[in-house]
Amino acid sequence: MQPVPTRRPSLTGTLLATAGLALLVWQIRQVGLDQIGEGFRAVGWRGFSAILGMSLFRFASRSLAWITLIGRPVPLRSAIAATISGDALGNLSFLSLLVSEPAKALYVTRHAPAAMAFAALTAENFFYSVSVACVILAGTITLLATFVVPDAVRVILWLSMAAMAGVLAVALWLARTRPILSALARSASHTLLRWWRTPGAQTRVAGWLGQLERIETQTYSALSASPWRLGVVLACEAAFHLASVAEAWFTLHLLTGSATLLTAFLLDTVNRFINVVFRAVPFRIGVDEATSSGFTEMLGLGSAAGVTLALVRKARMLVWAGIGLGLLGRRAIGRIL
């Protein structure tokens, strides 16, 4: 009998992509191709090259945080290539992190075991998630305190604050309670083995549990790194967010002729929130444009600036996705030869 769940991700992904594409087309028609074209001309190739440079710095920041937690000498260049390649797969796939993170760990197996690299990557994602929650909380509080927002938006903002506070609470709990995932998996395995009685099932489950325990132990070991390493990681996460705000400010400045760091910070906060909530939507197509246009309209910059800002981001993501796929192809050919 063919298992049913295998078709669900495909159907869900198709619906998400179709809805996002329809939303994107609607936004472009609302704003008009002429205004979007003017925005892209205002950015120009030089401006877009600078945007790519700032995004490369962001890749480098998180890659440095990752290899700092590995504890083995992994070249930063290889880690950056792994990050770009993994993000390319994650942005193109509906499975997102389930595809991108293992791909990053496998990319650097020449320098560190895959399990060790994946454990350090999990720890880096922990610090990154905490930093994102802090940024969203700070941005939401600033938005509520600075601007008059519609009641519907206000409700969403309060819900996002509650959600991010929950993320921070769970992160604190996970940091203090160790190990937790392998213990939960071991409890669930007893139920699994009651109905899965095929030959070798117990051996397979025991092997999976052992591997999960090793990865979890290595992850907590990375989380408990020396104060110097943790300081480097926190500095890298902060640099990532600062570069993201700088990119938003620079793009807005090119599009509108004037931009403030406060506006850039608020729009970058919105972008962080979109990335968290709509992670399963490839390239956040349609959602990014609709949300950004709504917020730029509310901030007095006009909806065209928000749509064009999101489309410039999309173009930047497409460039890095192409580079990432090229890196993966080169690596695959290198292994064959």
VMD Tcl script that draws the C-alpha trace (Angstrom):
set ca {
  {0.00 0.00 0.00}
  {1.40 3.38 -1.04}
  {1.90 5.72 1.94}
  {-0.30 8.79 1.75}
  {1.97 11.35 3.51}
  {4.47 11.35 0.65}
  {2.04 13.35 -1.52}
  {1.06 15.91 1.04}
  {4.23 18.06 0.98}
  {3.99 18.29 -2.81}
  {0.34 19.36 -2.71}
  {0.92 21.81 0.14}
  {3.97 23.25 -1.58}
  {2.12 23.66 -4.87}
  {-0.74 25.48 -3.16}
  {1.66 27.76 -1.28}
  {3.61 28.57 -4.44}
  {0.42 29.21 -6.43}
  {-1.02 31.48 -3.75}
  {2.27 33.36 -3.40}
  {2.59 33.83 -7.16}
  {-0.97 35.11 -7.41}
  {-0.30 37.53 -4.57}
  {2.88 38.73 -6.28}
  {1.08 39.34 -9.60}
  {-1.66 41.26 -7.78}
  {0.90 43.43 -5.98}
  {2.76 44.22 -9.21}
  {-0.50 45.17 -10.94}
  {-1.47 47.38 -8.00}
  {1.83 49.26 -8.02}
  {2.50 49.19 -11.75}
  {5.44 47.92 -13.75}
  {6.56 51.47 -14.56}
  {7.17 52.39 -10.92}
  {8.92 49.09 -10.24}
  {11.10 49.60 -13.32}
  {12.03 53.07 -12.12}
  {12.97 51.61 -8.75}
  {15.29 49.03 -10.30}
  {16.89 51.70 -12.47}
  {17.44 53.79 -9.34}
  {19.22 50.87 -7.70}
  {21.33 50.17 -10.78}
  {24.09 47.62 -11.20}
  {26.47 49.40 -8.83}
  {23.86 49.59 -6.12}
  {22.89 45.97 -6.64}
  {26.55 44.92 -6.49}
  {26.87 46.71 -3.14}
  {23.73 44.89 -1.92}
  {25.30 41.57 -2.93}
  {28.44 42.54 -1.03}
  {26.48 43.27 2.14}
  {24.62 39.97 1.85}
  {27.95 38.17 1.35}
  {29.12 39.74 4.61}
  {26.02 38.31 6.29}
  {26.83 34.84 4.94}
  {30.35 35.23 6.27}
  {29.13 36.34 9.71}
  {26.98 33.28 10.29}
  {29.60 30.99 8.75}
  {32.24 32.32 11.14}
  {29.87 31.74 14.08}
  {29.31 28.18 12.86}
  {32.96 27.18 12.47}
  {33.79 28.83 15.80}
  {31.47 26.32 17.44}
  {32.79 23.32 15.48}
  {36.06 23.37 17.36}
  {38.10 22.18 14.39}
  {40.01 24.24 11.82}
  {37.43 24.61 9.03}
  {38.37 27.24 6.41}
  {35.99 30.17 6.40}
  {35.86 30.01 2.63}
  {34.50 26.44 2.73}
  {31.99 27.36 5.43}
  {30.72 30.32 3.37}
  {30.36 28.09 0.31}
  {28.45 25.56 2.44}
  {26.16 28.27 3.81}
  {25.41 29.69 0.36}
  {24.78 26.21 -1.08}
  {22.58 25.09 1.79}
  {20.53 28.28 1.73}
  {20.04 27.86 -2.02}
  {18.49 24.43 -1.46}
  {16.41 25.72 1.46}
  {15.03 28.67 -0.51}
  {14.16 26.49 -3.49}
  {12.54 23.72 -1.45}
  {9.36 23.59 0.60}
  {11.28 21.60 3.22}
  {13.51 24.61 3.98}
  {15.71 23.88 7.04}
  {15.22 20.12 6.70}
  {17.17 20.33 3.44}
  {19.49 23.28 3.92}
  {21.11 22.41 7.26}
  {22.17 18.80 6.51}
  {23.50 20.00 3.15}
  {25.72 22.56 4.90}
  {27.12 19.95 7.27}
  {27.82 17.50 4.45}
  {29.58 20.20 2.42}
  {32.42 20.55 4.95}
  {33.06 16.83 5.57}
  {36.61 17.26 4.24}
  {37.42 19.32 7.32}
  {35.10 17.97 10.05}
  {32.86 14.92 10.56}
  {29.30 15.53 9.37}
  {27.82 14.82 12.81}
  {30.16 17.33 14.48}
  {29.49 19.97 11.82}
  {25.73 19.43 12.08}
  {25.81 19.66 15.89}
  {27.71 22.96 15.72}
  {25.29 24.18 13.06}
  {22.36 23.32 15.32}
  {23.98 25.28 18.13}
  {24.57 28.25 15.80}
  {20.92 28.11 14.72}
  {19.99 28.21 18.40}
  {21.92 31.46 18.92}
  {20.59 32.86 15.64}
  {16.99 32.06 16.57}
  {17.42 33.78 19.92}
  {18.90 36.84 18.19}
  {16.02 36.93 15.67}
  {13.47 36.74 18.49}
  {15.23 39.64 20.25}
  {15.29 41.72 17.03}
  {11.60 41.09 16.34}
  {10.68 41.96 19.92}
  {12.74 45.17 19.83}
  {11.38 46.17 16.42}
  {7.77 45.46 17.37}
  {8.02 47.46 20.59}
  {9.64 50.34 18.67}
  {6.93 50.25 16.00}
  {4.12 50.30 18.55}
  {5.77 53.13 20.49}
  {6.64 55.26 17.44}
  {3.79 54.91 14.95}
  {0.01 54.80 15.04}
  {-0.92 51.44 13.52}
  {-4.35 50.06 12.55}
  {-6.11 47.88 15.12}
  {-5.74 44.73 13.00}
  {-1.99 45.30 12.64}
  {-1.72 46.07 16.34}
  {-3.25 42.68 17.18}
  {-0.77 40.93 14.86}
  {2.11 42.82 16.45}
  {1.04 41.83 19.96}
  {0.70 38.20 18.85}
  {4.17 38.30 17.30}
  {5.58 39.70 20.55}
  {3.93 36.88 22.50}
  {5.29 34.32 20.03}
  {8.84 35.69 20.23}
  {8.67 35.78 24.01}
  {7.63 32.13 23.83}
  {10.62 31.37 21.60}
  {12.96 32.95 24.15}
  {11.32 31.00 26.99}
  {11.68 27.70 25.09}
  {15.29 28.55 24.22}
  {16.07 29.17 27.89}
  {14.37 25.90 28.83}
  {16.31 23.95 26.19}
  {19.57 25.51 27.35}
  {18.91 24.53 30.95}
  {17.34 21.09 30.35}
  {19.79 18.66 28.80}
  {19.45 16.26 27.15}
  {15.80 16.55 26.18}
  {15.23 15.51 22.54}
  {16.86 12.11 22.84}
  {14.93 11.44 26.07}
  {11.64 12.29 24.35}
  {12.60 10.19 21.33}
  {13.47 7.24 23.55}
  {10.04 7.43 25.19}
  {8.34 7.64 21.79}
  {10.35 4.67 20.51}
  {8.60 2.32 22.93}
  {5.27 3.18 21.30}
  {6.81 2.89 17.83}
  {8.17 -0.59 18.48}
  {4.76 -1.85 19.61}
  {3.36 -1.77 16.08}
  {6.59 -1.83 14.05}
  {7.57 -5.46 14.52}
  {9.50 -6.06 11.31}
  {12.81 -7.91 11.63}
  {15.61 -5.61 12.71}
  {13.25 -2.80 13.75}
  {14.61 -2.65 17.29}
  {18.19 -2.50 16.01}
  {17.35 0.31 13.58}
  {15.55 2.35 16.23}
  {18.43 1.84 18.66}
  {20.86 3.05 15.99}
  {18.77 6.17 15.31}
  {18.51 6.92 19.01}
  {22.24 6.49 19.48}
  {22.98 8.85 16.60}
  {20.49 11.41 17.95}
  {22.07 11.23 21.41}
  {25.56 11.76 19.97}
  {24.43 14.79 17.95}
  {22.54 16.22 20.92}
  {25.56 15.74 23.20}
  {27.81 17.46 20.67}
  {25.26 20.28 20.26}
  {25.14 20.95 23.99}
  {28.93 20.77 24.04}
  {29.01 23.48 21.37}
  {26.51 25.56 23.35}
  {28.80 25.26 26.36}
  {31.84 26.52 24.50}
  {34.40 28.79 26.13}
  {33.39 32.39 26.87}
  {35.75 33.59 24.13}
  {34.04 31.43 21.51}
  {30.59 32.42 22.69}
  {31.65 36.05 22.49}
  {32.71 35.55 18.86}
  {29.40 33.87 18.06}
  {27.33 36.64 19.65}
  {29.40 39.28 17.83}
  {28.82 37.47 14.53}
  {25.06 37.29 15.09}
  {25.00 41.00 15.94}
  {27.05 41.80 12.83}
  {24.59 39.80 10.72}
  {21.63 41.88 11.89}
  {23.50 45.17 11.61}
  {24.45 44.34 8.02}
  {20.84 43.42 7.29}
  {19.61 46.79 8.57}
  {22.37 48.51 6.57}
  {21.23 46.70 3.42}
  {17.61 47.74 3.99}
  {18.69 51.37 4.60}
  {20.90 51.44 1.51}
  {18.21 49.97 -0.74}
  {15.56 52.35 0.60}
  {17.93 55.28 0.12}
  {18.42 54.32 -3.54}
  {14.67 53.84 -4.05}
  {13.34 56.90 -2.25}
  {16.30 59.29 -2.08}
  {15.96 59.45 1.68}
  {15.80 56.84 4.41}
  {16.31 56.68 8.14}
  {17.92 53.95 10.19}
  {14.69 53.68 12.20}
  {12.64 52.95 9.08}
  {15.26 50.48 7.85}
  {15.29 48.73 11.23}
  {11.49 48.43 11.28}
  {11.33 47.07 7.73}
  {14.14 44.64 8.48}
  {12.18 43.50 11.54}
  {9.20 42.83 9.28}
  {11.48 40.86 6.95}
  {12.78 38.75 9.85}
  {9.18 38.00 10.89}
  {8.23 37.01 7.33}
  {11.23 34.68 7.11}
  {10.18 32.95 10.33}
  {6.45 32.59 9.64}
  {6.59 31.85 5.90}
  {9.76 29.77 5.86}
  {8.06 27.01 3.85}
  {7.19 29.37 0.97}
  {10.07 29.34 -1.55}
  {11.69 32.78 -1.68}
  {8.71 34.06 0.36}
  {7.19 34.85 -3.04}
  {4.24 37.21 -2.87}
  {4.20 37.34 0.92}
  {7.30 39.52 1.18}
  {6.01 41.97 -1.43}
  {2.54 42.27 0.11}
  {3.79 42.73 3.66}
  {6.60 45.14 2.77}
  {4.29 47.30 0.63}
  {1.76 47.50 3.45}
  {4.37 48.63 5.96}
  {6.07 51.15 3.66}
  {2.62 52.61 2.98}
  {1.99 52.84 6.73}
  {5.42 54.44 7.28}
  {4.71 57.09 4.66}
  {7.06 55.78 1.96}
  {4.39 54.51 -0.43}
  {3.55 50.93 -1.42}
  {5.80 51.02 -4.51}
  {8.90 51.33 -2.33}
  {7.93 48.22 -0.35}
  {7.18 46.08 -3.40}
  {10.40 47.15 -5.14}
  {12.42 46.62 -1.96}
  {11.09 43.08 -1.73}
  {11.75 42.43 -5.43}
  {15.33 43.67 -5.09}
  {15.71 41.24 -2.18}
  {14.26 38.52 -4.39}
  {16.76 39.30 -7.16}
  {19.58 39.12 -4.63}
  {18.32 35.75 -3.36}
  {18.09 34.41 -6.92}
  {21.70 35.41 -7.62}
  {22.95 33.62 -4.51}
  {20.73 30.61 -5.25}
  {22.35 30.33 -8.67}
  {25.82 30.61 -7.13}
  {24.91 28.03 -4.48}
  {23.64 25.53 -7.04}
  {26.80 26.11 -9.06}
  {28.94 25.36 -6.00}
  {26.99 22.17 -5.33}
  {27.37 21.10 -8.95}
  {31.11 21.75 -8.91}
  {31.47 19.77 -5.70}
  {29.48 16.86 -7.10}
  {31.62 16.79 -10.26}
  {34.77 16.97 -8.14}
  {33.70 13.91 -6.14}
  {32.93 11.95 -9.30}
  {36.27 12.81 -10.88}
}
mol new
graphics top color blue
foreach p $ca { graphics top sphere $p radius 0.5 }
foreach p [lrange $ca 0 end-1] q [lrange $ca 1 end] { graphics top cylinder $p $q radius 0.2 }
display resetview
